[in-house]
């Protein structure tokens, strides 16, 4: 990126076939330094052809193909859905060819955040008591229990507690024992039950569901105790009796949670989930690579970053494969992409059903183009592991977790894996939270940031106008991570987001 953006359109890499409009461009306007005249109006963030392209020619952005011209394209043409078509990924699958030799910081140089040290040694960035459900049928009871504690007068006795939250879902029955969906649901609930941002958990079931609490506890190695309680409605005596019993159990856990205090914790214990939603053409130019700089800084501290949304690396997987530290890790990533190709085969547009209408309005045309920006969130360090949905990483550094390209489902898996913070980039203005993990919202462009100040935490639009470099923005994001992990509230937390967005992934024949 140049130090300042003076020209109306950006050529991201020498040899690219298209440039990106840095502002609205009028038809007939001559675009410098390319010397082409806009043949159509080009909206902010959209693509303009800088060379002639024959029908069937590949179109390149950032040096990689993002599709093919469906008709002849002249210099100055608007390039978008009307003349740019999708083609299967052409990415090269060379594993471990560009490994990073970045060094880690010395222990004395690693910064700290103020976190909660739990009995199992993990560090949390928040101090909640959670009410989880084994099945949809116990959702009302869980919400009524949590609602009792939304009264500020009730919680005034527990100033060290961030709240009591209910995380409910739509599954737990008509799910086969031993099946993939049951395994993912139990891993997700088990991961939340162990999450360091929770001091205590109440797990509420109905009693006759497929996802029996006893089986869940056994599969996930969970044991009931003062800070992990269970309640079965059919055994308790029904709805009202269960609500009363649940409130009593939470009150006992709050007495313990209220004694927790923050202490200095090494940044090496931060685990950050990386998300992008409501993306636009600038996501891959500003917020995503700036977040990647912050991720490189976190990894140098010994921390962990989880990149997810498997369909949204399709076409750009080479950028991860070349950084995979082993052949096995690279092949596992290739295997996930092959599964997703088959999984989406009967969809009307296959994998190219993503990007969404909002993404396209922001200038993104194909999933291949969107993926280039999505991968940038992962920075430049090595890919140290590839894990299943809701699995806890067993190695630090950059890790890839399989998940759909739907933010609530993907972030739910990351938090189940232990992410104690989410960083979420957006160009269109996604409104999102993910309790118990705070979610930092990073805006890709200044107009949207100004329009949605109540929802955005950080503006990365200065990278476009030259008032900030990628490195400067990345450093600012990294320090915001530490401040947020230390208790600074995010915009989404202040607005109350984060409970409805709990969405375990289901791949189930019966739903």
C-alpha positions in Angstrom: 0.0 0.0 0.0 1.3 3.5 -0.8 1.9 5.9 2.1 -1.0 8.1 0.9 -3.9 7.4 -1.5 -4.1 10.3 -3.9 -5.3 8.4 -7.0 -9.0 7.4 -7.4 -8.3 3.7 -7.9 -5.8 1.3 -6.4 -3.8 -1.3 -8.3 -3.0 -3.8 -5.5 -0.3 -5.7 -7.3 1.6 -5.0 -10.5 0.1 -7.1 -13.3 -3.4 -7.1 -11.9 -6.2 -6.8 -14.4 -8.4 -4.6 -12.2 -8.0 -1.7 -9.9 -10.2 -0.9 -6.9 -12.1 2.4 -6.8 -11.0 4.4 -3.7 -14.0 6.6 -4.2 -17.0 6.8 -6.5 -15.8 7.3 -10.0 -18.0 9.0 -12.6 -18.5 7.7 -16.2 -16.1 9.5 -18.5 -13.5 10.2 -15.8 -9.9 9.5 -16.7 -8.2 7.3 -14.1 -4.6 8.1 -13.3 -2.0 6.7 -13.2 -3.5 4.0 -15.5 -4.6 6.4 -18.3 -8.0 4.6 -18.7 -11.3 6.3 -19.0 -14.2 4.9 -16.9 -16.8 3.7 -19.4 -19.4 3.3 -16.6 -19.9 4.8 -13.1 -17.7 2.7 -10.7 -19.0 2.7 -7.1 -16.7 3.0 -4.1 -14.9 -0.3 -3.6 -15.8 -1.8 -7.0 -13.4 -2.9 -9.7 -12.4 -1.1 -12.9 -10.6 -2.9 -15.7 -7.1 -1.5 -16.4 -6.5 -3.7 -19.5 -8.5 -5.4 -22.2 -9.7 -8.9 -21.4 -11.1 -11.4 -23.9 -14.1 -13.6 -23.1 -12.9 -16.5 -21.0 -9.8 -14.7 -19.7 -8.8 -15.1 -16.1 -9.2 -11.9 -14.1 -6.5 -11.3 -11.4 -6.5 -9.3 -8.2 -3.5 -9.4 -5.8 -1.9 -11.6 -8.5 -4.4 -14.4 -8.0 -7.4 -15.4 -10.2 -10.8 -14.2 -8.9 -12.8 -15.6 -11.8 -13.1 -15.2 -15.6 -14.5 -12.6 -18.0 -17.9 -13.8 -19.3 -17.6 -11.5 -22.2 -15.0 -9.1 -23.7 -14.0 -6.4 -21.2 -12.5 -3.1 -22.3 -10.2 -0.9 -20.3 -12.3 1.3 -18.1 -15.2 -1.1 -17.8 -16.9 -1.8 -14.5 -16.0 -5.4 -13.6 -18.6 -7.1 -11.4 -21.3 -9.8 -11.5 -22.5 -8.8 -15.0 -19.1 -9.8 -16.6 -17.1 -11.7 -14.1 -17.9 -15.4 -13.6 -16.8 -18.0 -11.0 -14.5 -20.9 -11.7 -13.2 -23.6 -9.4 -10.2 -22.8 -7.3 -6.9 -22.7 -9.3 -4.8 -22.3 -6.2 -1.5 -24.3 -6.1 -1.3 -26.9 -3.4 2.4 -26.5 -2.5 2.9 -27.2 1.2 5.5 -25.6 3.4 7.2 -23.7 0.7 7.2 -20.3 2.4 7.7 -20.9 6.1 8.2 -17.9 8.3 11.3 -17.5 10.4 9.8 -14.9 12.7 11.3 -15.0 16.2 9.4 -15.1 19.4 9.7 -12.3 22.0 11.8 -13.0 25.1 9.7 -13.7 28.2 10.5 -10.4 29.8 9.4 -8.5 26.7 5.9 -10.1 26.5 3.2 -7.6 27.6 0.4 -8.6 30.0 -3.3 -8.2 30.4 -5.4 -8.2 33.5 -7.3 -11.5 33.4 -9.0 -14.0 35.7 -6.9 -17.0 36.6 -9.0 -20.2 36.9 -8.5 -23.3 38.9 -7.4 -25.3 35.8 -4.7 -22.7 35.1 -6.5 -21.1 32.1 -6.9 -17.3 31.9 -10.2 -15.5 31.2 -10.9 -12.0 30.0 -14.4 -11.9 31.5 -16.2 -13.3 34.6 -19.6 -14.7 33.8 -21.9 -17.3 35.2 -23.5 -19.2 32.3 -26.7 -21.2 31.8 -26.4 -23.7 29.0 -29.0 -26.1 27.6 -28.7 -29.7 26.5 -31.8 -29.3 24.2 -34.1 -26.7 22.7 -36.9 -27.8 25.1 -35.0 -26.3 28.1 -34.4 -23.0 26.5 -37.3 -21.1 28.2 -36.2 -22.2 31.6 -32.6 -21.2 31.0 -33.6 -17.7 29.8 -36.0 -17.2 32.8 -33.2 -18.1 35.2 -30.8 -15.7 33.5 -33.5 -13.0 33.3 -33.8 -13.0 37.1 -30.3 -11.7 37.3 -30.7 -8.9 34.7 -32.0 -6.7 37.4 -29.1 -4.3 38.4 -30.3 -4.4 42.0 -29.8 -8.1 42.1 -26.3 -8.0 40.6 -25.2 -5.0 42.7 -23.9 -7.4 45.3 -21.5 -8.9 42.7 -19.5 -6.0 41.2 -16.8 -8.4 40.0 -19.2 -10.5 37.9 -20.0 -9.5 34.3 -23.4 -11.0 34.4 -25.5 -14.2 34.1 -26.2 -15.2 30.5 -28.3 -17.9 28.9 -26.9 -19.6 25.8 -29.6 -21.6 24.1 -29.9 -23.5 20.8 -32.3 -25.4 18.5 -31.0 -28.9 18.7 -30.4 -31.7 21.2 -33.1 -34.1 19.9 -33.5 -35.9 16.6 -29.7 -36.1 16.8 -28.2 -39.6 16.4 -25.9 -40.8 19.2 -22.5 -41.2 17.8 -23.2 -39.0 14.8 -21.3 -36.0 13.6 -23.9 -33.5 14.7 -24.1 -34.9 18.2 -20.3 -34.9 18.5 -20.1 -31.2 17.4 -22.9 -30.2 19.8 -21.3 -31.9 22.8 -17.9 -30.5 21.9 -19.4 -27.1 21.7 -21.3 -27.3 25.0 -18.3 -29.0 26.7 -16.0 -26.2 25.4 -18.3 -23.5 26.8 -18.6 -25.4 30.1 -14.8 -25.3 30.4 -14.3 -21.8 29.1 -12.2 -19.5 31.3 -14.5 -16.5 30.8 -17.1 -18.5 32.8 -16.6 -18.9 36.6 -19.6 -21.1 36.9 -22.0 -23.1 34.6 -25.6 -24.4 35.1 -26.5 -27.0 32.5 -30.3 -27.4 32.1 -31.9 -30.3 30.3 -35.5 -31.6 29.9 -34.9 -35.3 30.6 -36.0 -37.3 27.6 -33.8 -35.7 24.9 -31.3 -37.5 22.8 -28.5 -35.3 24.2 -28.7 -36.7 27.7 -26.8 -34.6 30.2 -25.1 -37.7 31.7 -23.8 -38.7 28.2 -22.7 -35.2 27.5 -20.8 -35.0 30.8 -19.2 -38.4 30.2 -18.1 -37.6 26.6 -16.6 -34.3 27.5 -14.9 -35.4 30.7 -17.0 -33.0 32.8 -17.7 -33.5 36.5 -20.4 -31.9 38.6 -19.2 -29.6 41.4 -19.8 -26.3 43.1 -19.2 -24.4 39.8 -20.7 -26.9 37.4 -24.2 -27.7 38.2 -26.9 -29.7 36.4 -30.7 -29.5 36.4 -33.2 -31.9 34.7 -36.7 -30.4 34.4 -38.7 -33.6 34.4 -36.9 -34.7 37.6 -37.2 -31.3 39.2 -41.0 -31.1 38.8 -41.5 -28.9 35.7 -41.0 -25.4 34.5 -41.6 -23.3 37.6 -39.8 -25.6 40.0 -36.8 -25.8 37.6 -36.6 -22.0 37.4 -36.6 -21.7 41.2 -34.0 -24.4 41.6 -31.9 -22.8 38.8 -32.0 -19.4 40.4 -30.9 -20.9 43.7 -28.0 -22.7 42.0 -26.8 -19.6 40.2 -26.9 -17.6 43.5 -24.5 -20.1 45.1 -22.1 -19.8 42.1 -22.3 -16.0 42.1 -21.1 -16.0 45.7 -17.9 -17.7 44.5 -17.6 -15.7 41.2 -17.9 -12.5 43.2 -14.6 -13.3 44.9 -12.6 -13.4 41.6 -10.1 -10.7 41.0 -8.1 -9.7 37.9 -4.3 -10.2 37.9 -1.5 -9.8 35.5 -1.5 -12.5 32.8 1.0 -12.9 30.0 -0.3 -12.1 26.5 0.9 -15.6 25.6 -2.4 -16.8 27.1 -4.6 -14.8 24.8 -6.5 -16.9 22.3 -8.2 -14.8 19.6 -10.9 -15.9 17.2 -10.6 -14.2 13.8 -13.9 -13.3 12.1 -15.0 -11.2 9.1 -18.6 -10.5 8.2 -20.5 -8.0 6.1 -17.2 -7.8 4.1 -16.5 -5.3 1.3 -13.7 -4.9 -1.2 -11.7 -3.0 1.3 -11.7 -5.8 3.9 -8.7 -7.3 2.2 -6.9 -4.0 1.9 -7.4 -2.4 5.4 -8.9 -4.2 8.4 -8.0 -7.8 7.5 -4.3 -7.3 6.8 -4.1 -4.9 9.8 -5.6 -7.6 12.0 -3.0 -9.9 10.4 -0.3 -7.6 11.7 -1.8 -7.8 15.2 -2.0 -11.6 14.9 1.7 -11.7 14.0 2.4 -9.6 17.1 0.3 -11.9 19.2 2.0 -15.1 17.9 5.4 -13.5 18.6 4.2 -13.2 22.2 3.3 -16.9 22.3 -0.4 -16.4 21.9 -2.9 -18.2 19.7 -5.1 -17.1 16.8 -7.9 -19.2 15.3 -8.7 -18.6 11.6 -11.9 -20.3 10.5 -14.7 -20.3 7.9 -13.4 -22.9 5.5 -15.5 -21.9 2.5 -14.0 -18.4 2.8 -10.4 -19.5 2.1 -11.4 -21.4 -1.1 -9.3 -20.1 -3.9 -6.7 -18.5 -1.6 -5.8 -21.7 0.3 -2.3 -21.6 -1.3 -1.5 -18.6 1.0 -2.0 -20.9 4.0 -0.7 -24.2 2.5 2.7 -22.6 1.8 3.0 -21.7 5.5 1.9 -25.1 6.8 4.6 -26.5 9.1 4.0 -30.2 8.0 2.7 -32.2 5.1 0.0 -33.6 7.3 -1.3 -30.2 8.3 -1.4 -29.1 4.7 -3.2 -32.3 3.6 -5.8 -31.9 6.3 -6.6 -28.4 5.1 -6.9 -29.7 1.5 -9.2 -32.4 2.7 -11.5 -29.9 4.4 -11.8 -28.0 1.2 -12.6 -31.1 -0.7 -15.4 -32.0 1.8 -16.8 -28.5 1.3 -16.8 -28.8 -2.5 -18.8 -32.0 -2.2 -21.0 -30.6 0.6 -22.1 -27.6 -1.5 -22.3 -29.5 -4.8 -26.1 -29.5 -4.9 -26.4 -25.8 -3.9 -27.6 -23.5 -6.7 -24.2 -21.7 -6.9 -22.0 -24.2 -5.0 -19.3 -22.5 -3.0 -19.8 -19.3 -4.9 -23.2 -18.9 -3.2 -20.9 -16.9 -0.8 -20.4 -13.9 -1.1 -23.7 -12.5 0.0 -25.7 -9.6 -1.6 -24.2 -7.2 0.9 -20.7 -8.4 0.0 -21.5 -7.9 -3.7 -22.8 -4.4 -3.0 -19.5 -3.6 -1.4 -17.6 -4.7 -4.5 -16.8 -8.4 -3.9 -17.9 -10.6 -6.9 -16.8 -14.2 -6.3 -15.8 -16.3 -3.4 -12.3 -16.4 -4.9 -12.1 -12.7 -4.4 -13.6 -12.7 -1.0 -11.2 -15.4 0.2 -8.1 -13.3 -0.7 -9.2 -10.8 2.0 -10.4 -13.4 4.5 -7.0 -15.2 4.6 -5.2 -11.9 5.3 -6.6 -12.0 8.9 -4.2 -14.8 9.6 -1.1 -12.6 9.2 2.2 -14.0 7.9 3.3 -16.6 10.5 3.3 -20.3 10.1 0.1 -22.4 10.1 0.7 -24.7 13.1 -2.4 -26.9 13.1 -5.8 -27.7 11.4 -8.5 -28.8 13.8 -12.1 -29.8 13.8 -15.0 -27.5 14.7 -15.1 -26.7 18.4 -11.9 -28.5 19.2 -9.5 -26.9 21.6 -6.1 -26.1 20.0 -3.2 -28.2 21.3 -0.6 -25.9 19.9 -0.1 -22.2 20.0 0.4 -19.8 17.1 -1.9 -19.7 14.0 -4.4 -22.5 13.9 -7.2 -23.2 11.4 -10.5 -24.5 12.6 -13.1 -26.0 10.2 -16.4 -24.1 10.2 -19.1 -22.7 7.9 -18.8 -19.2 6.5 -21.6 -18.0 8.8 -20.2 -15.8 11.5 -22.3 -16.9 14.5 -21.7 -20.6 13.9 -18.0 -20.0 13.2 -17.4 -17.8 16.2 -19.3 -20.2 18.4 -16.9 -22.9 17.4 -13.9 -20.7 18.1 -15.2 -19.8 21.6 -15.9 -23.5 22.3 -12.2 -24.1 21.4 -11.2 -21.6 24.1 -11.0 -18.2 22.3 -11.2 -15.6 25.1 -11.5 -12.7 22.6 -13.0 -12.3 19.1 -11.7 -9.8 16.5 -14.3 -9.1 13.9 -13.7 -7.1 10.7 -16.5 -5.6 8.7 -17.0 -3.3 5.7 -20.7 -3.2 5.5 -21.3 -2.9 9.2 -22.1 -6.3 10.9 -23.7 -6.0 14.3 -22.4 -8.9 16.4 -21.4 -10.1 19.8 -20.3 -13.5 21.2 -20.6 -13.8 24.9 -18.8 -14.8 27.0 -15.9 -13.7 24.7 -15.8 -9.9 24.0 -15.9 -9.0 20.3 -13.9 -6.2 18.9 -15.4 -4.7 15.7 -12.9 -3.4 13.1 -14.3 -1.1 10.4 -12.7 -1.4 6.9 -13.6 2.1 5.8 -14.2 5.5 7.4 -17.7 6.3 5.9 -19.2 3.2 7.5 -17.3 3.8 10.7 -18.7 7.3 11.0 -22.2 6.0 10.1 -22.2 3.2 12.7 -20.0 4.6 15.5 -22.2 2.9 18.2 -21.3 -0.5 16.8 -17.7 -0.1 15.7 -14.6 -0.2 18.0 -11.8 0.6 15.7 -11.6 2.4 12.3 -9.0 1.0 9.8 -10.1 3.4 7.1 -7.0 5.6 7.8 -5.0 3.0 5.8 -7.0 4.1 2.7 -6.4 7.9 3.1 -2.8 7.5 4.1 -3.2 8.8 7.7 -2.1 5.4 9.1 0.1 2.5 7.9 -0.9 -1.2 8.1 1.8 -1.6 10.8 0.5 1.3 12.8 -3.1 0.0 12.6 -2.0 -3.5 13.5 -0.2 -2.2 16.6 -3.3 -0.3 17.6 -5.4 -3.4 17.2 -3.0 -5.4 19.3 -3.1 -2.9 22.2 -6.9 -2.9 21.9 -6.8 -6.7 22.3 -4.9 -6.3 25.6 -7.2 -3.5 26.8 -10.3 -5.5 26.0 -9.0 -8.7 27.6 -8.3 -6.5 30.7 -11.9 -5.5 30.9 -12.5 -2.5 28.6 -16.0 -3.0 27.3 -16.6 -3.4 23.6 -19.4 -1.7 21.7 -21.2 -4.9 21.2 -21.1 -5.6 24.9 -22.5 -2.2 25.7 -25.3 -2.8 23.3 -26.1 -6.2 24.8 -25.1 -8.5 21.9 -23.8 -11.9 22.4 -26.4 -14.4 23.7 -28.6 -14.8 20.6 -25.5 -15.3 18.5 -24.7 -18.7 20.2 -25.2 -21.1 17.2 -23.6 -24.5 17.3 -23.0 -26.1 13.9 -25.3 -28.9 12.8 -24.8 -31.3 9.9 -27.8 -33.5 10.5 -30.1 -35.5 8.3 -33.1 -35.0 10.6 -33.0 -31.2 10.8 
